[in-house]
């Protein structure tokens, strides 16, 4: 079937050499690690850690982080093989195009556009809340009508930060990398400060019991907020081993970041070597920091006191609880820096997926024009920035947070399946990195990711399917008719090239 035609890897790489669509190769292994750490250390470490400990796992949140890290590590193995073998913008979209076909690639690209856009909007709103609290600490109060929150007409700070970062990512990948490096260094220093100071206030008694006894969770949510697992008869539990697993489902999304690293493969020097370093380096560093923070946090105050509202940093709350208000202010500054980097990198990743789809004519080719000086897809950057700013300013996006999660997990599943398919269809392809124990590692990644998807609310599934339905209509109305692969007859040519190259 034509909708499942694949684009050869060689052709994808040749497309990157076209002058009007050529991105600047400026990233090294350190840049990639910083990008991964920059997008991963954000809301998760400053907020989610406390919530997961208070509501689900207690001090055993450490085990939750280890389980989540294991799940991400399995998916990272698959991403590393693809990103080093197919060093082209688009991440899961490009990988799926080379293995599962054009229609599946379109679906995952459409999914990633939503994931990154909604994620950037949500984090912009969170950034605005922290920024407002910091201004209040300095005696400055923004007018309620523009500060977001109940009764506000718009969230002006959220829109402004999105537009400011749009300018940064448009100026150039190197500028974005430098800004991200500075911001990431600040927030990593803040995290290390929390660990270094907090360790002197740890009370080992707060770690007992390490795994609190399991108790049934109170069910007060409406039907559409129940998870698929609950609909299948699973009883929600707090604490105990079920709570540890539930905590892993929550903190899993604090690890998301290495898939953003994969979107920059085309702008990386020596991607065959540097992409695996960037993916695994950022994942390992973040795992160590998460475990250290969760140990110190639950050791400073009892885990029951870490229950936080949506806009409260758990790390700052822990310091405030022991009378270290000055340290709480520093942690809040770190949270602002952390979210700034997350917004920027999410917008950067979204524009690269959009760029790859446009270059393949599945979206209008006008979008994929590269700026003659900055060598960035400036038209896409500007459009993405405006949409994110508008969404953050006028839309209550908190209900859409899970959309980022389900989109990411879907991408993980398709990439893991793609590794198995590519091993069978292109066994002689040169692979700088090979996922071990194929097909067992990819299969395990698929099963774990799908299980975590079942833990998301029913309404999230409905919204996700509606968005995909819109994308399917758009594909058959525009993408299928204008596909570059179809118009140029590239499928046949690509297969011939593959046959010759592998002899």
N, C-alpha and C positions, 0 to 999 in steps of 0.2 A: 504494500500500500504506500502511496506517495507520501502520506503524512508521517510515515515512519522512516523516510529516507535519512541516511546519516551523512554527516559532513566529515570527510577524512581529516585526520589530525594534520597531515601535511598541508592540506588546503587551509585549515584554520591558521597554521603558522605562516603560510604565504600571505594571508590577508593582513597580518600585522605589519607587513613590509610595505604596504601601499602608502605613499607619502601623505595623502590627505587623511589617512586614518592611523598614522604612526604615532605611538606614544613614546615619551622619553624614558629610556632605561636608566634609572638613577638610584635604585634601591639596592642596598647590600644586606647581608644577614642581620646586622644590628638594627637596621631600619625596620626590617620585617618583624623582629622580636619586639621592638618598641611599638609597632603598630598593633600587634597582637595583645601585648600587655595594656596598651592604651585603651583599646575597646573593651577588654575583659575586666580590668579593675575599674569599676564604676559603681553603679547602683547596687550590684550584687554584694560587694564587700562592705559597703557603707550602710546598707539597709537590710538586704535579704538575709544576711548572716544572723542578725538578731531575731528577725521574725521566725526563721526556720528553727532556731534554738528554742524560742519561747513557746511556739505553737506545736512543734512536732517532735524534735529529737533531744532537747536538753543538751547537756555537755557532749552527747554522742553526735552532735552536729559534725564533729571531726570525721566520724565514720561516713556520714552523709556526703561530705566533700570528697572523701576517698572513692566512694562508689560513683559519684557523679564524674569525678576525674577519670575513672576507669572507662565509663561509658563514652566520654568525650575522646579519650585516648584511642579507643577502637575506631571511631569515626575519623580521627585525625590521621590514623595510618592509611586509610583509604584516600583522604584528601591529599596526603603527601605524595602518594604514587601518581595521582592524576595531575596535580599541580606541577610536578617535576617533569612529567611526560608530555603534558599539553600546556606549555607556558603561555596561555592566552587569557585575556580579560574575560570575565564572565563567571568564573568559578563553576558552581554546579550546573549552570546553564550550558556552558561550553562543554563540560565533561559529558553531560547527558546527550548533547547533539552528536558527539562522536561515538556514542555507544547505544543509546536507547531510541534515537530517532528525533526528527524535527518536532513532532507534536509534543512528546514528553519534555523536550528541551524548552519549548515555548511555555508549557505549564509551569515548569520549575522556575523559569525566568520571570514569569508573571508573578509567581509566588514570592520570589526574592525581592522584586520591586516593592511589593506590599510589606514584606518583613522589614526591610531597611527603612522605608519611608515612615511606617508607623512607629518603629523603634526610635528613630531620630526625633519624631514629634513627641513621643511619651517622655523621653529623656530631657527634651527641651523644657517641658512643663515642670519636671522635677528640678531641673537646674534653676528655673525661675523661683521655685519655692525656697530653695537654699539661699539663693541670691537675696531674696526679700528678707529672710531671717537675718542674714549677715548685715544688711543695711539697717535693720531695726536695732541690731547691737551697736551700730554706730550712731544711732539717734536719727536716722533718716527713714521716713515712712512714705512709701509710694501711695498715690491715690488708689483706693480700693477698686475703682472702676477699671483700672488698667493693669492691676497686679495679679489678675487671675483669682481663682477661688470663688466661693459662693457670692453671688450678686455682681460679679465683675462682668463688664461688657466684652473685654478682651484680655489676653495675657500678653502685654507688650514686651516684657523682658524675654519671654520665650521666643517671640517672633524675631526680636533683634539679635539674639545670640545665633539663631539659625541663619539669618542673613549675613551676619559677620563671618561665620564659618564658611558660608557659601563663597564669599570673596577669597578666603584663604585657600580652599580647594581648587578654585578656578585659576589662581595665580600660578600654581604649578605643584607637581607631586613632590618636588624637593622642598618647597616652602612648607607644604603640608607636613612633610616628614620632620622638618626642623621644629615647627610649632608643636607637633605631637611629642617630639623628644623632650622639649622643655616642660610641657604640661605633665607628661608622664613621669619625668624625674621628680617633679614637685609632689605628685600624689604618692609615688612610691616612697619618697622620704617621709611623708606624713604617715603612711602605713607602718614603716619601720619605726617611726617615732612612737606610734601607738603601742607597738609590740615592746619596744625598749623601755618606755616609761611604765606601761601597764604591768609588766612582769613583776615590778616591785610591789604591786598592790594585789597580786594573786593570792587567793585563799584556797588551798587545796580542798577544804571542806565543801566549797561550792561545786566541786566535780563529783560529789557523792550524793545519790547514785549516778554513775556515769551514764547508764541507760535507764532513765526513769521507768517505773512500771507502766505498762500499757493500760489505757482507759478508753472507753468508747467516746468518740467526739460527738458533741452536740450538733444535731442537724437542724439548722435554722435557715438554710438557703432556699430560695425558690427553685422550682423544677429545672429551669433553664441554666441554673448555676451548678447543678449536680454534674459529676463527671461520668464518663462512659463506664468506668469501672464500677461506680456506685449503681448505675442503672443495671449492670449485669449482676448485682447482688453483693458487691464488696462493701463491707461495713467500714466506714472511716474511723480510724483510730488515732489517738494522740499518744506519743511516746512509745516505749518499747521498740521492738524491731520493726513493726509496721510504721511507727513514727519516724524511724531512721530512714526507711525507704521513701516515705512521703517527703521527708526533708531533702533527700537526694533529688527527688523530682523537682523540688522548688529551686534548690541551689544549682541544679544542672545548668540553668540558663544564665547563671553568673559566669559560666565558663565560655560562653559563646564569644568567639573572637577569631579563632584560627580560620574560619571560613571567610572572614574578611581579608585575612592575609592572602588567601588563595586568589582573591579578585585582583590583586596587584601583580600577578605573575608576569604579565606582559611588560611591566615597568621595572622588572627586577634584572639586575646584572647576574648572569650565570644562574638562571632559575633552577636548573637541574640539581645544583648543589645547595643553593641558598634557600629554596622554598621549604624543604624538609627541616632545615635548621630553624627557620623562622616559625614554622608551625609548632614543632616540638619544644623549641626553646621557650616560646611564650606560654605554652600550656604547662610546662614543668614549673616555670617561675611562678605563675599564678597559683598553681596548686600548693606550693610551699607557703606562699603568703596567706592563702585562704586558711590553711590548717593552723598556722601560727596565730592568726588573728582570732579564729574561733576558739582556740585554747585559752588565749589571754582574756578574751571577752567574757567567756563563761566562768573564768576563774576570778575575775574582778568582782562581778555581781552575780547573784543567783539568776539562773536562766529565766525564771518566771518574771523577772523585772526587765527583761529585754523586749517585751512586746512593744512594738513601735507602730506609730501611725504611718501612712503612706509617705509623708513628707518629712520624716524624722530620721536622722542618721543614728544607727544603733551604736556606732563607735563613740560618737559625741555623747549619747545618752549614758553610756557606761562611765565615761569620765565625769559627767555631771553628777552621777549617782554617788561618787566617792569624793565630791567636793573639789574636783579639779576643773573648774569652769574655764580657766584660761586655756587648758589643753583641749577642751571641747571646741573652743573657737578655732583653734588651729586645725582640728580634724574637720570642721565644717568647711574651712578654706580648701582642704584637700578634697572634700566631696565635690565642691564646685569645679575644681580643676579636673577631677576624674570624669565628671559628666561632660565637661567641655570637650575632652578628647573623644569620648564615646560618640557624641553627636557628630563631630567632624568625620570620624572614621566610618560611621554608618552612612552618612551622606556620600562619602567617597566610594564606598562599596556599592551603593545603589546606583550611582552614576556609571560605574564600570559595567554593571550588568546591563543597564539600559543601553550603554554604548555598544556592547557586543551584539545585542539583539538588533539594534539599528543598523549596524554594519552588515548584518546578514539579511537586511531588508524585511525582517519580520515586523519591524516598526519603521516609520518613515526614515529614509536615509539622511534626511536633512539634519537629524539630531546628532549624527555621529561625526560631524565635521570637527576637526581638531583646530584649536587656536594656533595661528601661524607662529606666534612668539612663545606662548606658554606651553604648547604641546599638550593641552588638556582638552577633554570634550566639554568646552565651555558652555555650549547651548544647553546640554543636558544638565550641567551643574547649576546653571541659573534657574532652569525650570524646576529641578528638584528642590532647590533652596526655597523658591517661592511657595511651592506646594507644602513643604514641611513647615515653613513659617506661618502660612495661613492656617494649616491644620492645628498647629500648636497654639495659635492665638485665639481661635474661635471654636474649637471642637473639644468636648470633654473626652479626651483620649484614654483616660485611665481604664475604661472598660475594654479597650482594644489591646491591652498589654499582652494578653495571651496569644494574639494574632502573630506576634513576633516569634513566640515559642513554637507554635504549630508549623509555621512556615520553615523555621530552621530545622526542626526534626524531619520534616518532609524532604528537605534538601539532603540531610544526612543519609536518609534511607535510599534515595535515588543514587547518590554518589557511591554508596556501599554496593548496591546492585550493579552499578556501572563497572566497578572494578572486576567483578566476576565475569561480566559480559565481555569486557575488553581483553581479559586473559584468554578467552576462548576464541574471539574473532581476530585478535592481533597478538598471537603468542610470541612473535619475533620482534615486536616493537621494543626499541631501546628504552629501558626504564632505569633512570638514575637511582630511583628508590623503589623497592618492591615491598608491598604489604605482605607480611609473613602469614603462613598458614591459610592461604586462600583455598577454598571458599569459606572456611570456618570463621575467621575473624570478621569478614564482611557480614556473614549471616548473623553472627552474634550481635554486631552493631545494629543491624536491621531490627532484630527482635527487641533489643533494649530500647531503641528509639521509639518503636511502635508502642511498647508498653507505656512509656512516658507520655505519648500522645493520648492514650486512653485515660490518663489522669487529668486531662484538660476538660473544662466545662462544655456542656452540650452547645451552649450558645456560641462558643468559639468555633466549634465544628460547623455550625450553620453559617456563620459569617464567612468562614474560610471557603466553604463550598460555593456560596454565592459569588465571592470574588473570583474563584476559579471558573465558574460558569460564565461570568462576564468575559474573562480572558479567552475561553473557548470560542465564544461568539466572535470576538475580535479576531482571533486567529483565522477562522474560516471566512470571515468577511474581508480581511485585509492580508494577514500574514501569509496564508497559503498561496494567495494569488501573486504576491509580490516577492516571495522567497527568492533570494539570490541563488540558492542551490537549484531551484526549479527553473529559473529564467536562463541560467547559464549552462544548464545541462551538466552541472558539476558532479553529480552523483556518479555518472559513468566515468568521467575523467578522473575523479578522485580514486575510484576503485582500480582503474588501470595504473595510476601512479603508485598505489599501494602494492599492486602485484609486482611491478618492476622493482620497487625499492626493497622488497623483501626477498627477491631471488638472490 
